[in-house]
Amino acid sequence: MRDSTLIDQLLYGRASLAEDQIHWLPILITCANLLTGLFLIVGLWTRFVAMLQLPILIGAIIFLNTQRGGPASDSELILAVITLLLVVFFLIEGGGPLSLDGYFKKNRGHGQGRNLP
């Protein structure tokens, strides 16, 4: 850990109310990244999921830039920027023909009105 003062504050009980209440934020961001990444892989709700992913990636880029005191050529920052560009691409293009979005769009009218035994 780089910030030992925050650890001292948490261990010795001098943390503020705001610091006590944001402990769930990294867990929420991790779960959102995993779920939206899975949905992007299979192509389910592609544009909506890409919009959910944008603030997380922009926050990561800002955090990685400010953490190092300015623009850096670190691999983490490059990976975050490439991922942001890919998410913007999926936001514009949507799911392709091999995605679940394309499958559901193609088979929207099929199966309705059938008499099942």
Biotite code that builds the C-alpha atoms (Angstrom):
import biotite.structure as struc

atoms = struc.array([
    struc.Atom([0.000, 0.000, 0.000], chain_id="A", res_id=1, res_name="MET", atom_name="CA", element="C"),
    struc.Atom([1.313, 3.407, -0.888], chain_id="A", res_id=2, res_name="ARG", atom_name="CA", element="C"),
    struc.Atom([-0.782, 5.518, 1.470], chain_id="A", res_id=3, res_name="ASP", atom_name="CA", element="C"),
    struc.Atom([0.170, 4.487, 4.989], chain_id="A", res_id=4, res_name="SER", atom_name="CA", element="C"),
    struc.Atom([-1.658, 7.439, 6.568], chain_id="A", res_id=5, res_name="THR", atom_name="CA", element="C"),
    struc.Atom([-5.005, 6.041, 5.450], chain_id="A", res_id=6, res_name="LEU", atom_name="CA", element="C"),
    struc.Atom([-4.100, 2.683, 6.989], chain_id="A", res_id=7, res_name="ILE", atom_name="CA", element="C"),
    struc.Atom([-3.098, 4.406, 10.230], chain_id="A", res_id=8, res_name="ASP", atom_name="CA", element="C"),
    struc.Atom([-6.367, 6.318, 10.271], chain_id="A", res_id=9, res_name="GLN", atom_name="CA", element="C"),
    struc.Atom([-8.392, 3.167, 9.736], chain_id="A", res_id=10, res_name="LEU", atom_name="CA", element="C"),
    struc.Atom([-6.451, 1.125, 12.304], chain_id="A", res_id=11, res_name="LEU", atom_name="CA", element="C"),
    struc.Atom([-6.445, 3.748, 15.040], chain_id="A", res_id=12, res_name="TYR", atom_name="CA", element="C"),
    struc.Atom([-9.996, 4.923, 14.514], chain_id="A", res_id=13, res_name="GLY", atom_name="CA", element="C"),
    struc.Atom([-9.331, 8.391, 13.149], chain_id="A", res_id=14, res_name="ARG", atom_name="CA", element="C"),
    struc.Atom([-11.038, 7.799, 9.813], chain_id="A", res_id=15, res_name="ALA", atom_name="CA", element="C"),
    struc.Atom([-13.795, 10.160, 8.820], chain_id="A", res_id=16, res_name="SER", atom_name="CA", element="C"),
    struc.Atom([-17.360, 9.105, 8.133], chain_id="A", res_id=17, res_name="LEU", atom_name="CA", element="C"),
    struc.Atom([-16.873, 9.412, 4.350], chain_id="A", res_id=18, res_name="ALA", atom_name="CA", element="C"),
    struc.Atom([-13.871, 7.069, 4.406], chain_id="A", res_id=19, res_name="GLU", atom_name="CA", element="C"),
    struc.Atom([-15.880, 4.516, 6.391], chain_id="A", res_id=20, res_name="ASP", atom_name="CA", element="C"),
    struc.Atom([-18.742, 4.538, 3.907], chain_id="A", res_id=21, res_name="GLN", atom_name="CA", element="C"),
    struc.Atom([-16.818, 4.123, 0.622], chain_id="A", res_id=22, res_name="ILE", atom_name="CA", element="C"),
    struc.Atom([-15.324, 0.720, 1.411], chain_id="A", res_id=23, res_name="HIS", atom_name="CA", element="C"),
    struc.Atom([-17.903, -0.901, -0.909], chain_id="A", res_id=24, res_name="TRP", atom_name="CA", element="C"),
    struc.Atom([-16.857, 1.153, -3.955], chain_id="A", res_id=25, res_name="LEU", atom_name="CA", element="C"),
    struc.Atom([-13.918, -1.048, -5.107], chain_id="A", res_id=26, res_name="PRO", atom_name="CA", element="C"),
    struc.Atom([-16.118, -4.130, -4.766], chain_id="A", res_id=27, res_name="ILE", atom_name="CA", element="C"),
    struc.Atom([-18.854, -2.496, -6.845], chain_id="A", res_id=28, res_name="LEU", atom_name="CA", element="C"),
    struc.Atom([-16.391, -1.419, -9.552], chain_id="A", res_id=29, res_name="ILE", atom_name="CA", element="C"),
    struc.Atom([-14.871, -4.906, -9.701], chain_id="A", res_id=30, res_name="THR", atom_name="CA", element="C"),
    struc.Atom([-18.269, -6.602, -10.020], chain_id="A", res_id=31, res_name="CYS", atom_name="CA", element="C"),
    struc.Atom([-19.369, -4.086, -12.663], chain_id="A", res_id=32, res_name="ALA", atom_name="CA", element="C"),
    struc.Atom([-16.172, -4.687, -14.659], chain_id="A", res_id=33, res_name="ASN", atom_name="CA", element="C"),
    struc.Atom([-16.585, -8.456, -14.539], chain_id="A", res_id=34, res_name="LEU", atom_name="CA", element="C"),
    struc.Atom([-20.276, -8.461, -15.467], chain_id="A", res_id=35, res_name="LEU", atom_name="CA", element="C"),
    struc.Atom([-20.013, -5.869, -18.215], chain_id="A", res_id=36, res_name="THR", atom_name="CA", element="C"),
    struc.Atom([-16.942, -7.614, -19.611], chain_id="A", res_id=37, res_name="GLY", atom_name="CA", element="C"),
    struc.Atom([-18.824, -10.907, -19.726], chain_id="A", res_id=38, res_name="LEU", atom_name="CA", element="C"),
    struc.Atom([-21.785, -9.246, -21.436], chain_id="A", res_id=39, res_name="PHE", atom_name="CA", element="C"),
    struc.Atom([-19.473, -7.638, -24.002], chain_id="A", res_id=40, res_name="LEU", atom_name="CA", element="C"),
    struc.Atom([-17.802, -10.970, -24.717], chain_id="A", res_id=41, res_name="ILE", atom_name="CA", element="C"),
    struc.Atom([-21.089, -12.718, -25.484], chain_id="A", res_id=42, res_name="VAL", atom_name="CA", element="C"),
    struc.Atom([-22.612, -9.631, -27.097], chain_id="A", res_id=43, res_name="GLY", atom_name="CA", element="C"),
    struc.Atom([-25.608, -9.200, -24.817], chain_id="A", res_id=44, res_name="LEU", atom_name="CA", element="C"),
    struc.Atom([-26.985, -5.641, -24.460], chain_id="A", res_id=45, res_name="TRP", atom_name="CA", element="C"),
    struc.Atom([-23.785, -4.397, -26.069], chain_id="A", res_id=46, res_name="THR", atom_name="CA", element="C"),
    struc.Atom([-24.483, -0.665, -26.307], chain_id="A", res_id=47, res_name="ARG", atom_name="CA", element="C"),
    struc.Atom([-26.002, -0.412, -22.827], chain_id="A", res_id=48, res_name="PHE", atom_name="CA", element="C"),
    struc.Atom([-23.103, -2.322, -21.277], chain_id="A", res_id=49, res_name="VAL", atom_name="CA", element="C"),
    struc.Atom([-20.581, -0.157, -23.133], chain_id="A", res_id=50, res_name="ALA", atom_name="CA", element="C"),
    struc.Atom([-22.244, 2.954, -21.691], chain_id="A", res_id=51, res_name="MET", atom_name="CA", element="C"),
    struc.Atom([-21.941, 1.449, -18.200], chain_id="A", res_id=52, res_name="LEU", atom_name="CA", element="C"),
    struc.Atom([-18.268, 0.729, -18.786], chain_id="A", res_id=53, res_name="GLN", atom_name="CA", element="C"),
    struc.Atom([-17.338, 4.253, -19.968], chain_id="A", res_id=54, res_name="LEU", atom_name="CA", element="C"),
    struc.Atom([-17.289, 6.038, -16.559], chain_id="A", res_id=55, res_name="PRO", atom_name="CA", element="C"),
    struc.Atom([-15.274, 3.207, -15.023], chain_id="A", res_id=56, res_name="ILE", atom_name="CA", element="C"),
    struc.Atom([-12.622, 3.377, -17.745], chain_id="A", res_id=57, res_name="LEU", atom_name="CA", element="C"),
    struc.Atom([-12.471, 7.186, -17.756], chain_id="A", res_id=58, res_name="ILE", atom_name="CA", element="C"),
    struc.Atom([-12.034, 7.081, -13.969], chain_id="A", res_id=59, res_name="GLY", atom_name="CA", element="C"),
    struc.Atom([-9.255, 4.519, -14.342], chain_id="A", res_id=60, res_name="ALA", atom_name="CA", element="C"),
    struc.Atom([-7.442, 6.672, -16.895], chain_id="A", res_id=61, res_name="ILE", atom_name="CA", element="C"),
    struc.Atom([-7.729, 9.768, -14.696], chain_id="A", res_id=62, res_name="ILE", atom_name="CA", element="C"),
    struc.Atom([-6.587, 7.800, -11.649], chain_id="A", res_id=63, res_name="PHE", atom_name="CA", element="C"),
    struc.Atom([-3.594, 6.313, -13.465], chain_id="A", res_id=64, res_name="LEU", atom_name="CA", element="C"),
    struc.Atom([-2.603, 9.746, -14.810], chain_id="A", res_id=65, res_name="ASN", atom_name="CA", element="C"),
    struc.Atom([-2.829, 11.534, -11.465], chain_id="A", res_id=66, res_name="THR", atom_name="CA", element="C"),
    struc.Atom([-1.173, 8.697, -9.593], chain_id="A", res_id=67, res_name="GLN", atom_name="CA", element="C"),
    struc.Atom([2.042, 9.193, -11.527], chain_id="A", res_id=68, res_name="ARG", atom_name="CA", element="C"),
    struc.Atom([1.922, 12.969, -11.605], chain_id="A", res_id=69, res_name="GLY", atom_name="CA", element="C"),
    struc.Atom([1.020, 13.379, -15.261], chain_id="A", res_id=70, res_name="GLY", atom_name="CA", element="C"),
    struc.Atom([0.956, 11.515, -18.518], chain_id="A", res_id=71, res_name="PRO", atom_name="CA", element="C"),
    struc.Atom([2.945, 8.333, -18.333], chain_id="A", res_id=72, res_name="ALA", atom_name="CA", element="C"),
    struc.Atom([3.842, 5.670, -20.862], chain_id="A", res_id=73, res_name="SER", atom_name="CA", element="C"),
    struc.Atom([3.033, 2.886, -18.446], chain_id="A", res_id=74, res_name="ASP", atom_name="CA", element="C"),
    struc.Atom([1.500, -0.321, -19.684], chain_id="A", res_id=75, res_name="SER", atom_name="CA", element="C"),
    struc.Atom([-1.504, 0.097, -17.350], chain_id="A", res_id=76, res_name="GLU", atom_name="CA", element="C"),
    struc.Atom([-2.376, 3.458, -18.833], chain_id="A", res_id=77, res_name="LEU", atom_name="CA", element="C"),
    struc.Atom([-1.918, 2.216, -22.399], chain_id="A", res_id=78, res_name="ILE", atom_name="CA", element="C"),
    struc.Atom([-4.112, -0.809, -21.684], chain_id="A", res_id=79, res_name="LEU", atom_name="CA", element="C"),
    struc.Atom([-6.823, 1.414, -20.159], chain_id="A", res_id=80, res_name="ALA", atom_name="CA", element="C"),
    struc.Atom([-6.787, 3.746, -23.190], chain_id="A", res_id=81, res_name="VAL", atom_name="CA", element="C"),
    struc.Atom([-6.960, 0.828, -25.656], chain_id="A", res_id=82, res_name="ILE", atom_name="CA", element="C"),
    struc.Atom([-9.852, -0.657, -23.676], chain_id="A", res_id=83, res_name="THR", atom_name="CA", element="C"),
    struc.Atom([-11.625, 2.717, -23.685], chain_id="A", res_id=84, res_name="LEU", atom_name="CA", element="C"),
    struc.Atom([-11.260, 2.947, -27.461], chain_id="A", res_id=85, res_name="LEU", atom_name="CA", element="C"),
    struc.Atom([-12.653, -0.572, -27.896], chain_id="A", res_id=86, res_name="LEU", atom_name="CA", element="C"),
    struc.Atom([-15.615, 0.209, -25.640], chain_id="A", res_id=87, res_name="VAL", atom_name="CA", element="C"),
    struc.Atom([-16.331, 3.366, -27.665], chain_id="A", res_id=88, res_name="VAL", atom_name="CA", element="C"),
    struc.Atom([-16.195, 1.210, -30.815], chain_id="A", res_id=89, res_name="PHE", atom_name="CA", element="C"),
    struc.Atom([-18.743, -1.210, -29.336], chain_id="A", res_id=90, res_name="PHE", atom_name="CA", element="C"),
    struc.Atom([-20.884, 1.727, -28.256], chain_id="A", res_id=91, res_name="LEU", atom_name="CA", element="C"),
    struc.Atom([-20.990, 3.022, -31.826], chain_id="A", res_id=92, res_name="ILE", atom_name="CA", element="C"),
    struc.Atom([-21.201, -0.287, -33.705], chain_id="A", res_id=93, res_name="GLU", atom_name="CA", element="C"),
    struc.Atom([-23.161, -2.414, -31.254], chain_id="A", res_id=94, res_name="GLY", atom_name="CA", element="C"),
    struc.Atom([-23.150, -6.193, -31.335], chain_id="A", res_id=95, res_name="GLY", atom_name="CA", element="C"),
    struc.Atom([-22.201, -7.939, -34.534], chain_id="A", res_id=96, res_name="GLY", atom_name="CA", element="C"),
    struc.Atom([-23.928, -10.810, -36.323], chain_id="A", res_id=97, res_name="PRO", atom_name="CA", element="C"),
    struc.Atom([-22.254, -13.398, -34.062], chain_id="A", res_id=98, res_name="LEU", atom_name="CA", element="C"),
    struc.Atom([-23.407, -11.742, -30.832], chain_id="A", res_id=99, res_name="SER", atom_name="CA", element="C"),
    struc.Atom([-26.468, -12.616, -28.786], chain_id="A", res_id=100, res_name="LEU", atom_name="CA", element="C"),
    struc.Atom([-27.928, -9.237, -29.754], chain_id="A", res_id=101, res_name="ASP", atom_name="CA", element="C"),
    struc.Atom([-27.680, -10.226, -33.422], chain_id="A", res_id=102, res_name="GLY", atom_name="CA", element="C"),
    struc.Atom([-29.121, -13.656, -32.719], chain_id="A", res_id=103, res_name="TYR", atom_name="CA", element="C"),
    struc.Atom([-32.129, -12.248, -30.862], chain_id="A", res_id=104, res_name="PHE", atom_name="CA", element="C"),
    struc.Atom([-32.681, -9.585, -33.521], chain_id="A", res_id=105, res_name="LYS", atom_name="CA", element="C"),
    struc.Atom([-32.611, -12.190, -36.291], chain_id="A", res_id=106, res_name="LYS", atom_name="CA", element="C"),
    struc.Atom([-34.950, -14.603, -34.466], chain_id="A", res_id=107, res_name="ASN", atom_name="CA", element="C"),
    struc.Atom([-37.351, -12.026, -33.027], chain_id="A", res_id=108, res_name="ARG", atom_name="CA", element="C"),
    struc.Atom([-40.456, -13.160, -34.905], chain_id="A", res_id=109, res_name="GLY", atom_name="CA", element="C"),
    struc.Atom([-39.718, -16.884, -34.895], chain_id="A", res_id=110, res_name="HIS", atom_name="CA", element="C"),
    struc.Atom([-41.505, -19.065, -32.396], chain_id="A", res_id=111, res_name="GLY", atom_name="CA", element="C"),
    struc.Atom([-44.422, -16.737, -31.779], chain_id="A", res_id=112, res_name="GLN", atom_name="CA", element="C"),
    struc.Atom([-47.858, -18.071, -32.518], chain_id="A", res_id=113, res_name="GLY", atom_name="CA", element="C"),
    struc.Atom([-46.851, -21.722, -32.536], chain_id="A", res_id=114, res_name="ARG", atom_name="CA", element="C"),
    struc.Atom([-49.132, -24.260, -30.959], chain_id="A", res_id=115, res_name="ASN", atom_name="CA", element="C"),
    struc.Atom([-47.131, -26.249, -28.485], chain_id="A", res_id=116, res_name="LEU", atom_name="CA", element="C"),
    struc.Atom([-48.344, -29.742, -27.506], chain_id="A", res_id=117, res_name="PRO", atom_name="CA", element="C"),
])
